[in-house]
Amino acid sequence: MQIKKNIAISDTGFVFDPGNGESFSVNPIGLEILKSLKDGRTDSEIKKIIVSKYQVDDDSVEKDFYDFTKMLETLKLTESESKKD
């Protein structure tokens, strides 16, 4: 999955889509996921980072990551599924 190149992401978690003028706010973990996706990391790489950094179990990360990425797709902030694994 890749975030659209025109999506602006601030260091405070503010996300702006200039294509439709909509803006969103994300928490620190959401921000880390968005930045990692924008940097081209794979889903597996991102999940491993979250598990090690935040001391959460794999099952929780798997479910929450899936929910978050589906929300990104629903909001049309993604380009493709080319980095999914």
N, C-alpha and C positions, 0 to 999 in steps of 0.2 A: 504494500500500500504506500502511496506517496501523497503528500500534501501538495495542493496546487502551488505552483511557484509564486503566484501573486498574493498569497495569503500572508498578511503581516502578523508577526507574533512578537509581543513585547516581553521584556524580562519580568514583568509583573503579572503576566498571565492574560493580558488583553489580546484578543484575536480579532482581526479585521479582514473581511472579505470585500475587496474593492469592486468585485464583479457585481455584487448586488447591494453593497452598502451596509450589510449586516455586521454586527460585532457581538462577540461572546467573551466570557471570562472563564478561565479554567483554574483549578487549584494547582499547587506545585507539582503533583504527580502528573496531572494532565499536561502541564507545561513541558515537563521533561519528555513525555511521550511525543507531543507535537514536535518539539525541537529535534528529537531523535529521528522521527519519521522524515522531517524536512532535511536532515543530514544524510538520509539514505540508509539508515540502519534497518535491518530486517526485524520482523515481529519477534522472532526468537531472541535476537540480541537485546531488544528493548525489554522483553520480559525478564531476561537474566539480570539485567541492570537493576530493574525495579525490585526483584526478589532479594538481591544482595544489598542494595542500598537501604531499603525500607523494612527489612526483616519480616516479610510476609510470606505466606506459603504459596506454593506453585498453583494450587487450585484456585485460590482467591485471585491471584494475578491473572490467571487464564480467563476466568469469568469476567472480571472487571475490565481487562484489556479488550476482550471481545465486545462487551457492551459499549465501551468508549469508542472503539473504531467503527462500530455500526452507527453510532451517533454522528461521527464525522462524515460518514457516507450519506446519511440522511440529510445532513446540513449542506451537502455538496461541497465539502472542503477537500475532497480527495480526487486524484486523477485516475489511478488505476490500481490493479491488484498485482503489479509486476514484482514487488518486493515481499510478497506474502510467502511464508513457509510454515 
